[in-house]
Amino acid sequence: MKLAASPAQDQLQAFQDALESFRARGLTAHALSELARGQSALLAALPEKFSEVLHQLMDRLESSALFSEESCSFSQRDLVDSLQMWADKASLRISGSASI
């Protein structure tokens, strides 16, 4: 019998889907940021540092969207890679707490 996903796991999946959509240029940086910042169950299930890091990354991503890649001090590709790393670590943390 498969256990139902927790709200935090559902929100993490929604974030990962949105990140993939952003990579494919189907979602704007602002829309991704709004979704990420609204994942209250996910952020509540993680240590506070995760929230701080996510907000910093989203601030940088939104700033980078205001400029062309060449004129911005933040590389969108590097930021997306960092967001993926954040999601991977959040997944490990969420799945680790779900098995306890």
CNS distance restraints for C-alpha pairs under 8 A (distance, minus, plus):
assign (resid   5 and name CA) (resid   9 and name CA) 5.80 0.50 0.50
assign (resid   5 and name CA) (resid  10 and name CA) 6.29 0.50 0.50
assign (resid   6 and name CA) (resid  10 and name CA) 6.21 0.50 0.50
assign (resid   7 and name CA) (resid  11 and name CA) 6.10 0.50 0.50
assign (resid   7 and name CA) (resid  41 and name CA) 6.09 0.50 0.50
assign (resid   7 and name CA) (resid  42 and name CA) 7.13 0.50 0.50
assign (resid   8 and name CA) (resid  12 and name CA) 6.08 0.50 0.50
assign (resid   8 and name CA) (resid  39 and name CA) 7.93 0.50 0.50
assign (resid   8 and name CA) (resid  41 and name CA) 5.02 0.50 0.50
assign (resid   8 and name CA) (resid  42 and name CA) 4.01 0.50 0.50
assign (resid   8 and name CA) (resid  43 and name CA) 7.69 0.50 0.50
assign (resid   8 and name CA) (resid  45 and name CA) 6.54 0.50 0.50
assign (resid   8 and name CA) (resid  94 and name CA) 7.43 0.50 0.50
assign (resid   9 and name CA) (resid  13 and name CA) 6.17 0.50 0.50
assign (resid   9 and name CA) (resid  42 and name CA) 7.02 0.50 0.50
assign (resid   9 and name CA) (resid  91 and name CA) 7.68 0.50 0.50
assign (resid   9 and name CA) (resid  94 and name CA) 6.95 0.50 0.50
assign (resid  10 and name CA) (resid  14 and name CA) 6.24 0.50 0.50
assign (resid  11 and name CA) (resid  15 and name CA) 6.14 0.50 0.50
assign (resid  11 and name CA) (resid  39 and name CA) 5.95 0.50 0.50
assign (resid  11 and name CA) (resid  41 and name CA) 7.18 0.50 0.50
assign (resid  11 and name CA) (resid  42 and name CA) 5.92 0.50 0.50
assign (resid  12 and name CA) (resid  16 and name CA) 6.17 0.50 0.50
assign (resid  12 and name CA) (resid  39 and name CA) 7.87 0.50 0.50
assign (resid  12 and name CA) (resid  42 and name CA) 6.41 0.50 0.50
assign (resid  12 and name CA) (resid  87 and name CA) 7.19 0.50 0.50
assign (resid  12 and name CA) (resid  90 and name CA) 7.83 0.50 0.50
assign (resid  12 and name CA) (resid  91 and name CA) 7.27 0.50 0.50
assign (resid  13 and name CA) (resid  17 and name CA) 6.08 0.50 0.50
assign (resid  14 and name CA) (resid  18 and name CA) 6.12 0.50 0.50
assign (resid  15 and name CA) (resid  19 and name CA) 6.07 0.50 0.50
assign (resid  15 and name CA) (resid  32 and name CA) 7.92 0.50 0.50
assign (resid  15 and name CA) (resid  35 and name CA) 7.04 0.50 0.50
assign (resid  15 and name CA) (resid  36 and name CA) 6.16 0.50 0.50
assign (resid  15 and name CA) (resid  87 and name CA) 7.96 0.50 0.50
assign (resid  16 and name CA) (resid  20 and name CA) 6.22 0.50 0.50
assign (resid  16 and name CA) (resid  84 and name CA) 7.70 0.50 0.50
assign (resid  16 and name CA) (resid  87 and name CA) 6.93 0.50 0.50
assign (resid  17 and name CA) (resid  21 and name CA) 6.23 0.50 0.50
assign (resid  18 and name CA) (resid  22 and name CA) 6.11 0.50 0.50
assign (resid  18 and name CA) (resid  27 and name CA) 7.16 0.50 0.50
assign (resid  18 and name CA) (resid  32 and name CA) 6.23 0.50 0.50
assign (resid  18 and name CA) (resid  35 and name CA) 7.87 0.50 0.50
assign (resid  19 and name CA) (resid  23 and name CA) 6.25 0.50 0.50
assign (resid  19 and name CA) (resid  32 and name CA) 6.87 0.50 0.50
assign (resid  19 and name CA) (resid  80 and name CA) 7.61 0.50 0.50
assign (resid  19 and name CA) (resid  83 and name CA) 7.94 0.50 0.50
assign (resid  19 and name CA) (resid  84 and name CA) 7.74 0.50 0.50
assign (resid  20 and name CA) (resid  24 and name CA) 6.36 0.50 0.50
assign (resid  21 and name CA) (resid  25 and name CA) 6.22 0.50 0.50
assign (resid  21 and name CA) (resid  26 and name CA) 5.02 0.50 0.50
assign (resid  21 and name CA) (resid  27 and name CA) 5.56 0.50 0.50
assign (resid  22 and name CA) (resid  26 and name CA) 5.52 0.50 0.50
assign (resid  22 and name CA) (resid  27 and name CA) 4.51 0.50 0.50
assign (resid  22 and name CA) (resid  28 and name CA) 6.23 0.50 0.50
assign (resid  22 and name CA) (resid  29 and name CA) 7.05 0.50 0.50
assign (resid  22 and name CA) (resid  32 and name CA) 7.03 0.50 0.50
assign (resid  23 and name CA) (resid  27 and name CA) 7.97 0.50 0.50
assign (resid  23 and name CA) (resid  80 and name CA) 7.66 0.50 0.50
assign (resid  27 and name CA) (resid  31 and name CA) 6.33 0.50 0.50
assign (resid  27 and name CA) (resid  32 and name CA) 6.65 0.50 0.50
assign (resid  28 and name CA) (resid  32 and name CA) 6.24 0.50 0.50
assign (resid  29 and name CA) (resid  33 and name CA) 6.03 0.50 0.50
assign (resid  29 and name CA) (resid  61 and name CA) 6.38 0.50 0.50
assign (resid  29 and name CA) (resid  62 and name CA) 5.59 0.50 0.50
assign (resid  29 and name CA) (resid  65 and name CA) 6.45 0.50 0.50
assign (resid  30 and name CA) (resid  34 and name CA) 6.15 0.50 0.50
assign (resid  30 and name CA) (resid  62 and name CA) 6.03 0.50 0.50
assign (resid  31 and name CA) (resid  35 and name CA) 6.22 0.50 0.50
assign (resid  32 and name CA) (resid  36 and name CA) 6.05 0.50 0.50
assign (resid  33 and name CA) (resid  37 and name CA) 6.01 0.50 0.50
assign (resid  33 and name CA) (resid  58 and name CA) 5.57 0.50 0.50
assign (resid  33 and name CA) (resid  59 and name CA) 7.97 0.50 0.50
assign (resid  33 and name CA) (resid  62 and name CA) 7.30 0.50 0.50
assign (resid  34 and name CA) (resid  38 and name CA) 6.15 0.50 0.50
assign (resid  35 and name CA) (resid  39 and name CA) 6.64 0.50 0.50
assign (resid  36 and name CA) (resid  54 and name CA) 7.87 0.50 0.50
assign (resid  36 and name CA) (resid  58 and name CA) 7.94 0.50 0.50
assign (resid  37 and name CA) (resid  55 and name CA) 7.14 0.50 0.50
assign (resid  39 and name CA) (resid  43 and name CA) 6.18 0.50 0.50
assign (resid  40 and name CA) (resid  44 and name CA) 5.93 0.50 0.50
assign (resid  41 and name CA) (resid  45 and name CA) 6.20 0.50 0.50
assign (resid  42 and name CA) (resid  46 and name CA) 6.58 0.50 0.50
assign (resid  43 and name CA) (resid  47 and name CA) 7.71 0.50 0.50
assign (resid  43 and name CA) (resid  48 and name CA) 7.64 0.50 0.50
assign (resid  43 and name CA) (resid  50 and name CA) 7.24 0.50 0.50
assign (resid  43 and name CA) (resid  51 and name CA) 5.89 0.50 0.50
assign (resid  44 and name CA) (resid  48 and name CA) 7.87 0.50 0.50
assign (resid  45 and name CA) (resid  94 and name CA) 7.18 0.50 0.50
assign (resid  46 and name CA) (resid  50 and name CA) 6.30 0.50 0.50
assign (resid  46 and name CA) (resid  51 and name CA) 7.63 0.50 0.50
assign (resid  46 and name CA) (resid  90 and name CA) 7.14 0.50 0.50
assign (resid  46 and name CA) (resid  93 and name CA) 7.18 0.50 0.50
assign (resid  46 and name CA) (resid  94 and name CA) 7.25 0.50 0.50
assign (resid  47 and name CA) (resid  51 and name CA) 7.44 0.50 0.50
assign (resid  48 and name CA) (resid  52 and name CA) 6.54 0.50 0.50
assign (resid  49 and name CA) (resid  53 and name CA) 6.15 0.50 0.50
assign (resid  50 and name CA) (resid  54 and name CA) 6.07 0.50 0.50
assign (resid  50 and name CA) (resid  86 and name CA) 7.72 0.50 0.50
assign (resid  50 and name CA) (resid  90 and name CA) 7.66 0.50 0.50
assign (resid  51 and name CA) (resid  55 and name CA) 6.12 0.50 0.50
assign (resid  52 and name CA) (resid  56 and name CA) 6.25 0.50 0.50
assign (resid  53 and name CA) (resid  57 and name CA) 6.16 0.50 0.50
assign (resid  54 and name CA) (resid  58 and name CA) 6.08 0.50 0.50
assign (resid  54 and name CA) (resid  83 and name CA) 7.45 0.50 0.50
assign (resid  54 and name CA) (resid  86 and name CA) 7.36 0.50 0.50
assign (resid  55 and name CA) (resid  59 and name CA) 6.07 0.50 0.50
assign (resid  56 and name CA) (resid  60 and name CA) 6.33 0.50 0.50
assign (resid  57 and name CA) (resid  61 and name CA) 6.13 0.50 0.50
assign (resid  57 and name CA) (resid  79 and name CA) 6.70 0.50 0.50
assign (resid  57 and name CA) (resid  82 and name CA) 7.67 0.50 0.50
assign (resid  57 and name CA) (resid  83 and name CA) 7.02 0.50 0.50
assign (resid  58 and name CA) (resid  62 and name CA) 6.08 0.50 0.50
assign (resid  59 and name CA) (resid  63 and name CA) 6.19 0.50 0.50
assign (resid  60 and name CA) (resid  64 and name CA) 6.03 0.50 0.50
assign (resid  60 and name CA) (resid  74 and name CA) 6.73 0.50 0.50
assign (resid  60 and name CA) (resid  79 and name CA) 7.61 0.50 0.50
assign (resid  61 and name CA) (resid  65 and name CA) 6.33 0.50 0.50
assign (resid  61 and name CA) (resid  74 and name CA) 7.57 0.50 0.50
assign (resid  61 and name CA) (resid  76 and name CA) 6.48 0.50 0.50
assign (resid  61 and name CA) (resid  79 and name CA) 6.48 0.50 0.50
assign (resid  62 and name CA) (resid  66 and name CA) 6.95 0.50 0.50
assign (resid  63 and name CA) (resid  67 and name CA) 7.40 0.50 0.50
assign (resid  64 and name CA) (resid  68 and name CA) 7.53 0.50 0.50
assign (resid  64 and name CA) (resid  69 and name CA) 7.37 0.50 0.50
assign (resid  64 and name CA) (resid  72 and name CA) 5.86 0.50 0.50
assign (resid  64 and name CA) (resid  73 and name CA) 7.60 0.50 0.50
assign (resid  64 and name CA) (resid  74 and name CA) 5.82 0.50 0.50
assign (resid  64 and name CA) (resid  75 and name CA) 7.18 0.50 0.50
assign (resid  64 and name CA) (resid  76 and name CA) 6.51 0.50 0.50
assign (resid  65 and name CA) (resid  76 and name CA) 7.95 0.50 0.50
assign (resid  67 and name CA) (resid  71 and name CA) 6.12 0.50 0.50
assign (resid  67 and name CA) (resid  72 and name CA) 5.67 0.50 0.50
assign (resid  68 and name CA) (resid  72 and name CA) 6.33 0.50 0.50
assign (resid  69 and name CA) (resid  74 and name CA) 7.93 0.50 0.50
assign (resid  69 and name CA) (resid  75 and name CA) 6.58 0.50 0.50
assign (resid  69 and name CA) (resid  76 and name CA) 7.34 0.50 0.50
assign (resid  74 and name CA) (resid  78 and name CA) 7.64 0.50 0.50
assign (resid  74 and name CA) (resid  79 and name CA) 7.28 0.50 0.50
assign (resid  75 and name CA) (resid  79 and name CA) 6.22 0.50 0.50
assign (resid  76 and name CA) (resid  80 and name CA) 6.03 0.50 0.50
assign (resid  77 and name CA) (resid  81 and name CA) 6.18 0.50 0.50
assign (resid  78 and name CA) (resid  82 and name CA) 6.14 0.50 0.50
assign (resid  79 and name CA) (resid  83 and name CA) 6.11 0.50 0.50
assign (resid  80 and name CA) (resid  84 and name CA) 6.14 0.50 0.50
assign (resid  81 and name CA) (resid  85 and name CA) 6.23 0.50 0.50
assign (resid  82 and name CA) (resid  86 and name CA) 6.13 0.50 0.50
assign (resid  83 and name CA) (resid  87 and name CA) 6.17 0.50 0.50
assign (resid  84 and name CA) (resid  88 and name CA) 6.11 0.50 0.50
assign (resid  85 and name CA) (resid  89 and name CA) 6.18 0.50 0.50
assign (resid  86 and name CA) (resid  90 and name CA) 6.03 0.50 0.50
assign (resid  87 and name CA) (resid  91 and name CA) 6.01 0.50 0.50
assign (resid  88 and name CA) (resid  92 and name CA) 6.37 0.50 0.50
assign (resid  89 and name CA) (resid  93 and name CA) 6.21 0.50 0.50
assign (resid  90 and name CA) (resid  94 and name CA) 5.98 0.50 0.50
assign (resid  91 and name CA) (resid  95 and name CA) 5.89 0.50 0.50
assign (resid  92 and name CA) (resid  96 and name CA) 5.88 0.50 0.50
assign (resid  93 and name CA) (resid  97 and name CA) 6.26 0.50 0.50
assign (resid  94 and name CA) (resid  98 and name CA) 6.11 0.50 0.50
assign (resid  95 and name CA) (resid  99 and name CA) 6.39 0.50 0.50
assign (resid  96 and name CA) (resid 100 and name CA) 6.88 0.50 0.50
